[in-house]
């Protein structure tokens, strides 16, 4: 009654080494044959029950290992019951070796992609075209951040024409407009439906570690997996940043992070302090102003950009100028590129500039420098308001000057525009306020996020815990990142360049996969 190992290939392309205490499995399954899902399940049940009965006759007790294997098979079959024409293939049947035991019951898949956003599914698109078996694990639902972590009036900041997912560019009637939240998710869902990715939603990956035999062990909320290559596509927005001193603020003042902001009505009546002037901060500020709220704003060092300039959107000019094609390797100041906050502007109402000075003049917004501390109702600020405003304007004017130079160099006839003028400047620097006295009942933190890679037990990180790679390819074989800012170009963390980045990674994955299949590692 020799113990036997048999290998299955599941409908999603993953393989699994299975156990039988008897070679009787070879009477029910044939190497090289494929079986419809329910027929396979029937054959597997008969094989495992007969094998267990043989153990019972010989030793006087049923085989728990055989019944455990049957339980695992039944659990996996349930995953594919809704898959049309699902089949299970028997790849081989062989006498069990001691080395086989380590992987018994653990499914193997050549590639695991972690993250079901636009980056992860773009890689999946190209792997699907290359017929490389893979699985995409998504902790929530695909495109979760777009569906859940955005406020009601959210819209794109870059024009719709920059939405260029693989073989699925924006095809609407407003290429120069800015899609709203629901339109964005419709576009993304359409992309996913265009190729039906092997996506497992609601699956949390809790650990990745290298295996002695090569490849990686993946621990998930639905069990363990083995793979040859891993793509990390979880982005960099895991942990909302709130400074330690926030706990010292009067608890009567509501505090939320921008990730939890949806609409003005969820904020208590009274004034609000918005902390941070990145794209989220300034747009939330405007959302509150339009609702008639009194807004105070702590201005950070974020730069700003023109929206429309000399007859076109500034991003159109920058694209034509080759600005978005500059790689991080070619950038004159790569450290600045990697650490600088995105330029703020808005896509609302067809696109607009955000000039904080104008919000002071037109809407009565109160501006301060960077928040430096909190104690009860007292909130302290650094005396850097004017500097931060001036630096943002310097960036704004610099982009205009680059566009002017490009227009002049190429002899393009477009209307001129008046020079930029400051509408307001602070007479003094306010370094402390009493929130209660000013009627501030809420604080919205809009100072960014930190990624969480604590679940990755692979040597791919450098100083500060940041992943180290070249265009997303790590030195550790078969390990990749995608969807991060400046992975290669400015557009790497955006719709604009995800096609190029994912195609590049898929080619690298294919090369490594081919080498592994041939028995040699690339």
HELIX and SHEET records of a PDB file:
HELIX    1   1 UNK A   25  UNK A   28  1                                   4    
HELIX    2   2 UNK A   37  UNK A   59  1                                  23    
HELIX    3   3 UNK A   64  UNK A   79  1                                  16    
HELIX    4   4 UNK A   98  UNK A  103  5                                   6    
HELIX    5   5 UNK A  118  UNK A  129  1                                  12    
HELIX    6   6 UNK A  144  UNK A  148  1                                   5    
HELIX    7   7 UNK A  160  UNK A  162  5                                   3    
HELIX    8   8 UNK A  181  UNK A  193  1                                  13    
HELIX    9   9 UNK A  244  UNK A  248  5                                   5    
HELIX   10  10 UNK A  258  UNK A  260  5                                   3    
HELIX   11  11 UNK A  264  UNK A  266  5                                   3    
HELIX   12  12 UNK A  279  UNK A  290  1                                  12    
HELIX   13  13 UNK A  314  UNK A  320  1                                   7    
HELIX   14  14 UNK A  323  UNK A  325  5                                   3    
HELIX   15  15 UNK A  334  UNK A  339  1                                   6    
HELIX   16  16 UNK A  348  UNK A  350  5                                   3    
HELIX   17  17 UNK A  356  UNK A  363  1                                   8    
HELIX   18  18 UNK A  385  UNK A  409  1                                  25    
HELIX   19  19 UNK A  463  UNK A  465  5                                   3    
HELIX   20  20 UNK A  490  UNK A  493  5                                   4    
HELIX   21  21 UNK A  498  UNK A  517  1                                  20    
SHEET    1   A 7 UNK A  34  UNK A  36  0                                        
SHEET    2   A 7 UNK A  87  UNK A  95 -1                                        
SHEET    3   A 7 UNK A   4  UNK A   9 -1                                        
SHEET    4   A 7 UNK A  15  UNK A  20 -1                                        
SHEET    5   A 7 UNK A 107  UNK A 114 -1                                        
SHEET    6   A 7 UNK A 134  UNK A 138  1                                        
SHEET    7   A 7 UNK A 199  UNK A 201  1                                        
SHEET    1   B 9 UNK A  34  UNK A  36  0                                        
SHEET    2   B 9 UNK A  87  UNK A  95 -1                                        
SHEET    3   B 9 UNK A   4  UNK A   9 -1                                        
SHEET    4   B 9 UNK A  15  UNK A  20 -1                                        
SHEET    5   B 9 UNK A 107  UNK A 114 -1                                        
SHEET    6   B 9 UNK A 223  UNK A 232  1                                        
SHEET    7   B 9 UNK A 216  UNK A 220 -1                                        
SHEET    8   B 9 UNK A 205  UNK A 210 -1                                        
SHEET    9   B 9 UNK A 456  UNK A 457  1                                        
SHEET    1   C 7 UNK A  34  UNK A  36  0                                        
SHEET    2   C 7 UNK A  87  UNK A  95 -1                                        
SHEET    3   C 7 UNK A   4  UNK A   9 -1                                        
SHEET    4   C 7 UNK A  15  UNK A  20 -1                                        
SHEET    5   C 7 UNK A 107  UNK A 114 -1                                        
SHEET    6   C 7 UNK A 223  UNK A 232  1                                        
SHEET    7   C 7 UNK A 479  UNK A 481  1                                        
SHEET    1   D 2 UNK A 164  UNK A 165  0                                        
SHEET    2   D 2 UNK A 168  UNK A 169 -1                                        
SHEET    1   E 2 UNK A 239  UNK A 240  0                                        
SHEET    2   E 2 UNK A 449  UNK A 450 -1                                        
SHEET    1   F 5 UNK A 254  UNK A 257  0                                        
SHEET    2   F 5 UNK A 440  UNK A 445  1                                        
SHEET    3   F 5 UNK A 271  UNK A 275  1                                        
SHEET    4   F 5 UNK A 295  UNK A 298  1                                        
SHEET    5   F 5 UNK A 366  UNK A 368  1                                        
SHEET    1   G 2 UNK A 308  UNK A 309  0                                        
SHEET    2   G 2 UNK A 312  UNK A 313 -1                                        
SHEET    1   H 3 UNK A 371  UNK A 375  0                                        
SHEET    2   H 3 UNK A 378  UNK A 381 -1                                        
SHEET    3   H 3 UNK A 432  UNK A 434 -1                                        
END                                                                             
